[in-house]
Amino acid sequence: MADMRLWFDGQCLQTASNRRGIGRYAIELIKAIAENHRDVEMRISFNAGMPVAAISAREAVRAWFRPENIHVWHSARDNGEVLDGYTGRRRLSEAALARHVEALAPDFAISTSPFEGMFDPAVPLLKQPGSAMAVASIFYDAIPRRFPDRYLSAPAHAAAYARRLEAHRPYDLNLCISEFSRSELLELLGNVPAVNISAGISDVFSQALAEDELVAGDAPRVAYILYVGGLDWRKNVGLLPEAFARLDASLRDGFRMVLAGDYPDAALDEIKQRWQARGLSLSQIICHRHVSEAELVRLYRGASLLVQPSFMEGFGLTALEAMVCGTPVAASRAGALLEVIGDERLLFDPSSADELAAVMTRILTDAPFRAEIIGTASRRAQRFTWARSADIAIAALRERLEALSAKAVEQTREPRAERLGETAADIDLAAMIFALAEPVAEPGRLIVDATSTMQSDRKTGIQRVVNKICHRMFAESTATEPQRVLSYCDGPDGWYDARGIIDFPPDKAVAERLRPRPGDTILMLDSSWTFEKGQAPFFLSARLRGAEIITCLYDLVPLRTPAFCDSGMPPAFASWIRLALRFSTGFVCISRAVADEFHALLRAIDYPHPMKIGYWRLGADFAADAAATPAPAGARAYGPPVFLMVGTLEPRKGYRVALDAFEQLWAEGSDARLVIVGKAGWGVEPLLRRIRESPELGRRLVWHKGVDDAALVRLYGEADALVAASHAEGFGLPIVEAAHFGKPVIASDIPVFREVAGGFGQADFFEVGSPTALHQALRRFLERRAVGDVSAGASRAKWPGWAESAAELEAVVLDGNWYLTYEPPEGAAYRPFTDLGVTAMSREIGEDDRRFALEIVEEAAPGPGGDGLRIVVAVTNLSGHVWSSAGDDTGRFGIRVAARLRTSDGAALADSVSRSLIPYVLISGDTAVLAVQIPPEARFGQGMSLDITVVQEGCGWWDGGLRVTL
């Protein structure tokens, strides 16, 4: 049981500080307390006025706080104290934050960065007059106070800074990051309660150091001196070229100067100009931007020397990191650097290039001295750990609590006019802000979206799934927790409670409008890709409060095989997947194969956020089987062989492939029958014409446009085997049905078919999209059938019904039975949730890496609706890059598949070019099936041909494509 409760102000993780030392310091201290003081309960709150940053910050700290201990509060937002002044709205926000924290009743509240909110909406926790709540701060430094001409030249900035600095006086305790910062605070404010808790090396850095294997073969090819950090004035990097130029020429010529950090171009250009002004070659200065922790460790360990020339440092983390890596350090005699390094001989006056050159020369040329300081630094660095900082902080907080007089928190719960100052006049705003500041504990719910199904006849595959699952979850479930809510949202007017009725949309005039709660789990069960306007605001509010958003992924077919979809589907689906990736905390798929595809996609695009990935098995309803004559298992030993295909007639289902293969069989004299069961879907006019005009229709080719369950059972019973020829699927229900009836399967070799057919007796797989391969598989089956070698391997298999399916889904979504969790690459913390990774092209792909394969999937034929001619091609990305048709703001660099006509004499027709887009991305090693439109000019020439290849916009056409004679 916790014997102390701490609250942390999380706003420094929502501002620009999250990318600087302040944010990293707060995170490391929180983590160390969580890992080393399990008897301390921690809470944290974020400012809802910065919602995007709040969601990113919540993800950054989720490992160290229980979900119910992460909160949000609402401020009367402004633009920042320097910009707007110390307004009434800011005062109201300060009081509202205090009320919010008091309601959480911590033993100590910690204001992690009281100087936030100068140029942004952050409102840090300050000690409120009359409040009995114990409040501590973290004090980093007073660098702006030391250099006011540089940092506080604007009167508004100086006034705001002075107020924040003075705010440290009433804090019940100030946690200082070094002894230097503590002495500085005491010098400025007098005898205020303050303690030095120091700092340490992050676990991420330590892990990178432990994993680094710097062997002789990896040694740097050139010796170098290293600087790590920013290029702002305080860092005094301009001293480096001055000192480097003062080195003896024989020494200087043997070294390079390496700068590592996130540098703006202008600042870097200024350093390079200074370098050249001292007569130094630009070949001697090397810049590394955006380095990872592993790369930083390698830079430290490979360096002959680290130089830290700052005018002032509150701690000196880069010096400590270098010491841990065994790299000598030369540092300025400023701030806390001596405290970290502990050796006066390594210090220099930050205004003296001569002193720095002398220290550098001694370290680089005096071998015994160098060995001595490396050994001493390594031992000294062991004193600085985050565990020790956490121990000191917790001990100081406990001691201070005992010294403070106990005042009831309830005395400060009611807002007083004198505390609110001028904001008391705005009674309505104050009432709203204080109401929103109060944490409200409400039980979480399972909210299931079924909007599309409520609007439809529930006859599509996804809608049948939604209907079956919802009936089990709502009509038949006996579970009482969490509360289950069936939801409906078809526009920006919000989400509504459908009261468990899926048969029709709710009446919005009387239906309850839903608002997200912190403990909610929102399950996007339906095909929701046309309702983005209503979803995004609800999702943002839900994520802000810590709700889970779980998206059901049925397949990635519109992204992988857009040629087999209605032309409007791929862009709509791509837009939907972007929305889902922005807001979802998990995806649950209908097969392991889809889950694996999705995981591979996240890895390839370096998706920068964690993502839970699960899958569950769809149910199969064999109720009609009980009333029908049981279908015999295995193949029949008499009569002509019968092959069954079940499913809507769509381009991706492979019916064209099947007809090609069976026509080969029939041409060879086979009496095998092909029985098709399925209604006509989208884009199959040529296929329907082919079936209707086939001389085998009604003889060896049979098409049932629609049958009831009993008739389907009978057809399975009459069949020898099932043929499943799909190019892409998310599941494979006909394979499940065939297994239930004990029928062998001949299926295209796609991962989900292997998954579903595994353990179901006889299954033979053929190359996807190949009539020849299917023909060979059919021949093998007929040969086995002729000798009675088919039925032995086939047996009836059990598959879950819909009740079991719903239970499996709930086990993933509610019980955490996830398949895997995707973790982002290093350095992805605090990336906004709108950042989805590498999903657009930003540069030209070099000629050596323009590797791809093109293959004709379907020859030239009329497109859907007879709108022109098209060829279907499969393009495989064999390069080492993710491809996207999205480029820069002008469209440059986007990759497409392009086609252009050539006349009979080989001349290209410049105006006859068509382009086919990649709907989202095409990752390395993957294939996309695209429709290439044949320009209409092809109708007016004889002997024309079509060049098909990959093109990168603004960069040129790639070699190695196809030429098709028309």
N, C-alpha and C positions, 0 to 999 in steps of 0.2 A: 504494500500500500504506500502511496506517495506521501512523504512527510514534508514536502515543499512543492508549491505550485508556482511556476514561472510563466509569464506571458511575454512574448516578443513582438515588437513592432516590425512587421514584414515589409514596410514600404521601401526600405533601401534595396530590396530585391525587385522592385517595380520601376525604379528610375534608372538613370544612366549609371548610378553607383553599382548596379549589379554586374557591370563589366569591369569594375575597378576594384581596388583593394578593399574598400568598405564592404561591398557585397560579399566578396570572398571571405573576409574576416568573420562577418556575421554567420555565414553558412558553416564555416569550420568550427566556430565556438558552439553553435547549436548542435552540430553533429557530435562533437566531443562530449558535451553534456549528456546527450541522448545515449551514447555508447558506454559512458563511464559512470553515470549516476542514474541508475534505473529507478531509484527512489524519488526522483524528481519528475513531476508531471509537467509537461510543457504544452503551451498553447501558443498560437500565432494568429495574427489577423492581417488582412490585406485591405487596401483601399479600393472599394468598388468603383470609384471615379476613374480608375485606370484598369478597365476590365481585361484587356488583352494581356497586359503585363501581369495582372493578378493571376490569370490562369497559368501563365508560364512559371511564375514564382511558386504557385501551389505545387506544380509538378516537380520543381526543383527541391522542395522540402518534404515531399510526401513520405520519404523513407524514414523520417525521424519524428513524425507527428501522426497520431491516430487521426483518421478522417474526421471524426467528430470534434477534434481539437483544432481544426483549421477553420477560421471564421473570416467573414467579410463585414465591413462597416461602410456606411455611406456618409460622404462629406458634402458640404455645400460648396461644391467645386469652384475653384478659381484657377488662374494661370500661373501662380507662383508669387511669393511675397515680394521679390525684387520687382516684378513686372506690375503687380496690382497694388502693392502696399499691404500693410497689416489691416486688412479689411474686416468688416463685421462678419462676413461669410467665413473668413479664416478663423476668427475667434469662435464663432459658432461651431465650426468643425473641430477645433481643439477641445471644446467642451463636450461635443458629441462623442469624440474618440475616448475621452476620459470616462464618460458614462458607459460606453460600450465595454471598456476594460474593467471598470468597477463591477459591472454585471457578471463578468466572468470570474470575479473574486480571486485573483491570484495573490499569493503571498508577496511577490515582487513582480512589478512590471518593468520590462527592460526596453528603453528607447534606444534602438540599435544605431541610429544615426540622426541626432537632433538637428543637423543642418540640412536635412532634405527639405524640398519644397521651395527652394529659392527661385527656380525657373520652371517648376512643374507643379501639378496639383497635390503633391504629397503634403500631409499635415502631420508632422511627427508628434509623438506623445510628449507633452511637457507637464511638469508638476503643476497641478491646478491649485489655486489658493483655496484653503479650507478643506482640501481632500486628505483623508486619512490613509489613502492607498500609498503603499511604498513604491517608489519609482526610482529606478537606476538608469544611468546612461552608459553608453560606450563612448569614450573620448579618444579620438585618434590623434589630432594635432591642432595647432592654431597657426598653421602656415599662412593663411590670408592675413591674419593679425600681424605676423612678422614682416610681411611684404605688402603693405596696404596699397602702395602705388601700383603694384602689378595686379592685385586681385580685388581691391575695394575702392577703385577710383570713382566709381559712380556713387553718389550720395545714397541712393535707394539701396544699393547693395551693402554699403557700409552700415547703414542703419539696421537692415535685416540681420546682418552678421553679428552686430553688437548685441541685438536682442537675443539671438540664439546662444551666443557665448555666455551671456548673463544668465540664461535659463539653466545653465549647469549649476548655478549656485544653490537653488532650492532642491535639487535632486538629492534623494536620500543616500545615494552612493554613485560614484563615478568610476567605472571600470576602464582603466587606461591601458593602452596597448604597449606601453614601454615605461621604464622609469623616467626617461626623458619627457614623455608626454604628461606623466603625472606631475613632475616638477614644474613643467610649463603651466599646467592648469592651476597649481597652487600659487605660482608667481602672479598669474593674471587675476585670480579670484580670491586669493587668501586661503584661509584654513577650511576648505570644503572637504567633505569625506571622499577620499580617492584611494584607489589601490591599483598597483601595477599587476596586470594578469598576463602580460607578454603575448607571445604568439608562437606558431610552430610551422612545420612543413605539412602540406595537405597530404591526405592518403593517396590521392590521385598521383601526385608528384612522386611520393615514396614508392608506389606501385610501379610507375614508369621507370624509376631508378633501379628497382629490383629486377625488372624484366630486361633492362638494357644489358646487352652483351657486347661490350666494346673490346673486340679482339684486335690483334695486330693488323689484320687485313682491313679492318674498318677504321683505322687511324686516319685522322684528317690528312688530306694530301698536301695542304699548306698549313703552316702555323698561323694562329690568329689570336687576337685580343678581342674579348667579347664585351658588348654592352647589351643589357636587357632592360627594357622599359620604354616609357613614352618619350616624346620629343618636345614636351612643353618647357617653358622657360625654367621652371624650378629644377628640372632634371639636369640642366647645365651641360647638355651634350656638346655644345659649341666648344667646350674646353678640350674635347678629344682631338680634333685636328691640330689644335695649337700644341698640345703635348706630344702628339705623334710626330709632328714636324721637328720637335726638339730632341728626339731620340738620335743617337749616333747613327749615321747612314748605314753602317754595316749591320746594325741591329734592326733598324727600321725596314730595310729591304727584305728581311726574312719573315716579315709578318704582314698579315692583312688585318683590317678592322671589320668586325662583324657586328651588325646591329640587328637585334631581334625584338619585334614588337608590332603592334597594329598602327602603322604610320599613315597619316594623310600625305598625299603627294606633295603638297606645298611645303610641309615641314621637312620632308625628306630632301626636296630640291634645295632648301636653304642649307642643310648640312653638307650636301654635295658641293654647293658653291663655296662654302667655307673651306672645304677640303682642297678644292682646286686653288683657292686663293692663297693657300700656304704652300703651293708648289707640289702638292701630292697628286699622284695619279689616281683617277677614279677606279682603276683596276684593283686598287688596294682596299677599296671599301665594298663590302658585301652586305646586302640587306635581306633579311628573312622576315616576311610578313605572315601573320596568322599561323604561328607555329603551334603544334599540339604539345601536350605535356611530354610525350615520348621524344619529339623532335627537340624540345627545350633541354631535356636531360642530355641528349646526345650533343647538343651545342655546348652545354656546360662542361661535360666530361672531355670534350675534344679541345677546349680552349686552354691556352697557356696562361691566361690571366683574365679575370673579370674586373672591369672598372666601373665604379659607381660614383659619379662626380657631383651628385645633387647638392644644391644649396641647403636643403632641409629634408629630412626624412623622419616620419613619426616612428618608424620601426626599421625597416631595411631588409625586406623579404628576399630580394634578389641576392644580396650578400649571403644570407643564410643558405639559400638554395645552392649557391656555388660552393660554399663550405661543405655542405653535405655531399656534394659530388666530387670533393677532393680538388677543387680548383682554387688557386690563390686569389685573393681579393685585394684590390687597392680602392680605398673609399675616402670620401671627403670627410673632413673633421667637422661634421654637421649633424645635429639632431641625435638620433639614437644609434647611429652607425658604429660608434666606438663601443656602445653597449652590446651590440651583436658580435662585432669582430673581436674585441677585447685585446687589441694589440696596437699601441700608438705608432709603432714603426710602419704600419700599413696605411696610415692616414696622411692626408695632404690638405692644404688650404684650397677650398673650391675656387678661389680666384687666382690661383697660381699654377700656370701651365708648367713652370720649371719644377715645382715640387712634385707634381704628378709625374712628369717625365723621370725624375730621379727615383721615385718609388717604383715605377714600372721597370726601369733599368735594373734596379737591384733584384727585383723578383725574377726577372727574365734571365739574369746572368749569374747570380750568386746561387749556385746549386745547393750548398749546405743550408743557407738561409731559406731557400725555397722549400726544401724537405722539412725543415723545422716548422715553418708556418703552416704547411699542409697538415702535418700531424696534429699540431695544437688546435687548428681550426676544426678538424674532424671531431676531436674530443669535445670541444666547446659547443659545437652544433647540437650535440646530444642533449644539452640542457633545455633546448627549445622544442617543446612538444605541445600539441593541442590538448592532450590529456592533462598535462601539468597546468595549462591555462584554465581548463575547466575546473580542476581541483581548487585552484586559487580563487576563481570566481565564486564557486558554490560556497566555499568556506567563508569568504567575505560577505556574501549575501546572508548566510545564516547568522553570522556574528552581528551584522547590522540589524537584522530583524529582531534579535533579542534586545538590542539597545533602543529600538524605537518604541515609543509608547503605543499601546494597542488602542486604536480608535475604530469604532464600528464602521464598516464600509457603507452600511445603509444610510448613515448621516449625510453622505455625499451623493446619494442616488438622485435626489430631486434637483433639477436645474434651478439655480438662483439667478435672479435678474442681475445682481451685482457681479456675478461671475461671467455672465454672458455679455456684459457691457452693452454696446449699441445694438446687439442682435436681439435683445429682448423685445424691441419694437416690432420685429417681424415675427409675430406670434405663430402664424400659419407655417412658415418655413421652419421655425424652431421646433414646432410640434412634430412636423414630418421627419426632420432630421433625427430628433431624439427617439422617435418611434422606430425608425430604421436602424438606429444604433443599438437598440436592445436585442441581444441574441435571443432567438426563439427556438425552442427545442420541439420539433415535430417529427413524428415517425416517418421513416422513408417508405416509399411505395414502389411497386413494379408497374411502370407505365408502358403499355404496349401499343404501338402505333399500328393501325389497320385501315388507314384512310382509303387507299386504293381499292381494297376489297369491299369496303362499305359502299363505294361508288359503282361497283361493277356487278357482273353476273356471276363472279367467282368461278369462272371456267378456265382461266389461264393457269399454268402450272404453279406460279408463285401464289396466286390468289387462292388456289385450292389448298396449298400448304398453310397459308395464313388462316383460312377458315377452319381447317382441321385442328391446328394448334390452339387457336383461340377458344374453340369449343371445349377442348380439354382443360385449358387454363382457367376458363371462367365458368362454363356451365357445369363441368364435372369435377373440378378441383375441390378438395375438402380442406386445403391449406388456408390458414387464416392470416399468416404473416409471411412476407409483408403484404399489405393491402394491394390488391390488383386493380388496376385502372385501365380500361380499354379507351384509347384516345383517338381523336379525330382532328386533323388540321389540314385544311385545303387552301389556306391563304394567310395574309398578314394579320388577320383579326384575332389570331391566337389558337390555342389548343383547348379542346373541349372533352369533357367526360362523356363517353357514349354509354355509360351505365351497363357495360358488359354485353351490349346488343350489337352484333356485327352485321345484321341483315340489311341495315340501311343507316344513312348518316343521322346523327342526332340533330334535334331542333335547336339551333344556336340561341334562339330567343329564350329558351328555358333551361338549356344545359349549363352545367357548372363550368366556368372557365378555369383551366388548370394553371397553377403557378408552381414552378419548381421548388423543391425543398432540398436541403443539404444531403439527406440520405436516400434520395430517389435513385432508382435504376431505370433508365429510359431505354426500352428495347425497340429499335426500329425494325420491326418484323416484316413490314410490307415493302413493296416496290415503290419507294417514295421519291423517285428522282424528278418528279415534276412539281414538287411543292416546296422549293427552296426558300421562297420569300417568307413563308410562315414558319419554317423550321429554324432558320439561322438566329433570330432574336431569342427564341425559346432556348435553343442550345447554348447561346452565350450566357444567358441568365442561369441556366442549369450548371454549366461548367464553373461559373463564377462561385456558385454556392457549394461546389464539390460533388455534384451529382455525377453518376456514371452514365455514359451514353454508349450503348452497345448497338452496333449496326450489323444487321444480317446481310451476308454476302452470298448470293446464290451462285454467281459465276462471274468471270471476267470476259465473257464472250464478246460484248460490244467493243472491248478494247483490243482483244486479240484477233478477232475475226470480224471486223466491221463490214466486210463485203457480204456477210451472211445476215446482216441486220437491215432494217429499214433505215434509210439515210439519215433520218433525224435522231435515231437512237444513240449512235456512238458519241456525238457531241453532248447530248443530254446526259448520258451515263458518265462521261468524263467530268462534266460539271458537278454531277452528284458525287462522284468519288472524291473530288476535291473538297466538297463540303463535308463529307463524312470523315476524311482525313484531318480536316481542321478541328473538328469537334469531338470525334469519338475517342473513348478511352479503351475500347475493345471492339473487335470484329468477331462474329461467330458465323462460321461457314457451314454449308450443307454437306461437305465432305472434307476429308483430310487433304485430298488433292487440291481443292480450291484454297485451303488454308496454306498449303505449301507454296502455291503460286503467289498468293498475296504476300507471304513472308519474303519470298524472293524479290518481289517488287519493292518492298520497303527497304530491303538491304541494298538493292541496286541504286536507288535514288538517294541513299543516305538520309532517309526520313529522320528528322531530328528530334522525335519525341518517342517515349516508350509507348508500346501498344500490346495489349493482351490479344491473343489470337486463339480461338477455339473452334470446334466443329461438333456437329451432332448429326445423327442419322435421321433422315426423313422417315416417316412411317409408311407402311403399306397396308391398304385396307382390302382384305380378302373375304369380306363378309358374304359377298355373293357366292363364293365358293361353297359355302355350307349348304346352300339351297340347290346347287347344281350337281350334276353327275361329276364325281372327282375326275380330274384330268389325269390320264395315265402318265407316269414318269418316263423320261427317256424318249428315244426315237421310236417310231413305229417300224415294225418289221415287214409291213406289207404296203401295197399301193405306191403311187409315185411319191417321191420325197417332197415335203412341204416345209418351206422356210417362211417364218413370220417376221414382219417388221411392224413395230408399234410406235406411234408418235406423230405429232402434227407434221404435215408436209411443209418443211422449211428448208432453205438452202443449206444450213449447217448440219442437217440431219443425215446427209449423205445419200439421199434416194437416187440422185443421178449416178453416183458411184455404183450403187447396187444394181440399177437397171443396166448399166454398161457390163457389169460382171455377169448378170444372168443372161443377157443377150449373147454373150460369148458361149455360155453353157448351152443355150437353146440352139445356137448355130452348130454346136457339136453333136446335137441330137438328144440332149438330156431331156427327160420328162419332168424335171424338177419344177415345182410351182413356187411362185413368190406371192405371198398374201400380205397386202399392206392394209394396216388399220390406222386411220388418222384423218382428220379434216384438213382441208387446204388452208395453209397459212399465208404469210407474206412472201411476195417475190418469187412465186413458183409457177408463173404462167407458162413458161416453156416446158417445165416438168409436167404440168397438167395436160398440156397439148400432146406431149410425148406419150403419156399414159393412155389418153383417150384415143389416140390414133394408132396405138400399138396393135398389130394383128394378133398378139397373144392375149389381149384383154378379154377376160371371161373364160380363158382356157388355162394357160400356164401363168397368167398374170391376173390377180384378183385385187380389187381395191374396195375396201369397206370405209365409207366416209365417216361413219359413226356407228358404234355398237354399244349395247348396254353391258353391264358387268357380266351377266350370265352368258351372253354371246361371246364375250372376250374369253371367259373360262373355256368355253367350247372350242374356240379357235386355238387356244394354247394346247388343248388336249389333242387336236388334230395335227399340230405342228411337230416336225422332227427337231427343229432347232430355231432359235431366235437369231436374227441378224441385226446388229446395231452398228451402223456405219457412220456415225456422227463425226464431224470434224472437231467439235468442241462441245463439252457439256459441263454442268456443275454437279450433276448427280448421274443417275442411270436407272430410273424406276423400271423400265422394261426388263433389265437384267435381273433386278430383284424379283419381279414377277415370274420370269423364266425359271429362276432358281427355286422359287416356291413350288412351281409345278414340275420341277425336276427335269427341265429341258436344257440341253446343251446350248452354248452361246458362241456365236462367231462375231467378234467385235473389233472395231478399229482400235488401234493401240494408243489410246490416250490414258493418262494416269488414273483418272477417276473410274474408268471402266475396269482397269486392273484392280483398283481398290475395292469396288463393289463386287466384282466377280470372284475375288479371292476366297477360296475355301468352298466354292459353290459347285464343285464337280468339274465337268468338262467345259473349258473355255479356250477358244483358239483366237489369237489376235493377228491382225493384218495391218500393213502399213496404211496410215491415215490418208484418205483421198485417192488410193490407188485401186482402180477397177481390176487391174491385173493381179494384185496381191489378194483381193477378195475372191477373184475367180479361182486362184490356186487354193485358198482356204476352203472354198466350197467343194472343189474337187477332192481335197483330202478328206473332208467329212463324208462325201458320197462313197469314197473307197472304203472308209471304215464302216459305214452303214451297210455296205454290200456284204461284209463279212461278219456283221453282228457285233462290231466293236465300238458301239456308241453308247448304248444304255448303261453299260457297266459302270461308267464313271459318273453318271448323273444321278443325283438323289435330291429329294425335297429338302430345302434349307429353310431355317427359321429366320425371320426378319422382324424387327420390332413393329408393333402397331402404333397408332397415333398417340395413344396414352403413354406408351413407353417413350416415344419420340419427344413428346412434350416434357416428360420427366428428364430426359437427357439434356434438353435445351435449358431447363431450369437449373440443372446441376452445374452447367457451365456459367450461366448468367448470374445466378443467385449464390451458388455454393463455391464458386471459384475453381471449377474443374477445367482449367484452361489447358490447351494443348501445348502452348509455348508463349513466351513473352519476348517480343522484339525489343532490344535495347539499342538506343541510337549510338552513333559513333562518338568518340571522345570530343569534347568541346562543344556539344550541342546544347548545353544548359542555357536557359533564358532565351532561347530562340522563340520568337512569337509563334503562337499556334497557327498563324496564317502562313508560316514558312513550312513548305512541304518538301524541302530538299531540292534535288536536281531534277527539275521538270521542264526546263527550257534550255535551249542551246545558247551559249554565250560567246563561243569562239569558233573559228574554222577548224575542222578536223583535217589534220595533215594527210598528205597523199599516201604515206606509208600505212595509215590506219583506216583507210577508206575500204574496209573489207565487208563484203556482204554476199548473199546468195539470192538469186531470183529464180522462181519456178512458176510455170503456168499451172494453175489449178483448174481453171475452166477456160476453154477456148472462146473466141469471140462469139457473142450471142446477144440478143436483145436484152436490155436491162429491164428491171421491174416496171410494169406498166407500159412496156414497149418504148420507153424513152431512150432512144439511141442504142448504140452497141457498146458493150464493155467486155473486158477481159479480166478475169480474176487471177491475181498473182499472189504468191507467198514470198515475202521478203524476210530474210533472216539477217539479223544484226551480228556480224562476225567481228566487229571492232571491239575495242576496249572501252567504249563510251556508251552512255545512255543516249538514245536518240529521242528527239521530240520535234514535232512540227512547229512548236512555239520557239521563237527566237527573241531577239532584242525588241525594243519598242518599235522599230521600223520593219520587223519581220525578218531581218537578216539573220543568217545562221540556221534558220529552221530547216529541218530535213523532211523531204517528201519523196514519194515515188512519182516520177514524171514520165510522160510519154509524148512523143512528137512524130509527126508523119514524115515519111520520105517518099519522093516520087519514084517512078520506075527507074530513073537514071541515078538514084541515090541522093538527090538534092533534098536538104531539109526544108520543110515549110515552116518558116519562123513563127507564123501566126497560129499554127495548128498544134498547140501544146496543152496538155491537160495535166493536172496535179492531183495526187491522192494523199490525203492527210493521215498521219498517225494520230488517233484520237487523243491519246494521253502521252505515254512514253513507250518506247520499245527498248527493253533492256538487253544488254549484251548476251548473246546466245539464244535469244527468243525469236519467234517468228510471228509476223502479223500477216493476215490474209486481207488484202485490199482489192477494191474494184478500181480498175483503170478505165476511164471513159475514153472511147475512141472518138477523136474529133470528127464532127459531121462532114468536114471536107473530104473524108475518106470515101464518101459516096460518089464523088465526082471524078475519080481517077482510077485507071486500071494499073495493076501491077504495083500498087502502093505497099509500103511496109511501115511498121510501127516500131520505133525504138523505145524501149522501156528500161529505165535505170533509176538510180538514186540521185537526187540533186540536193545540194545545200544552198539555200537561197543566198544570193550575193557572193557566192564562192565558186559556183560552177557545177557542171554535170560530172558524175563519176564514171570512170571507165568500168567495163565488165558487165554491162547489162545484157538485155535480150533484144533480138531483132525478129519481129513476127511478120510474116508475109500475110497480107490481107487478101 
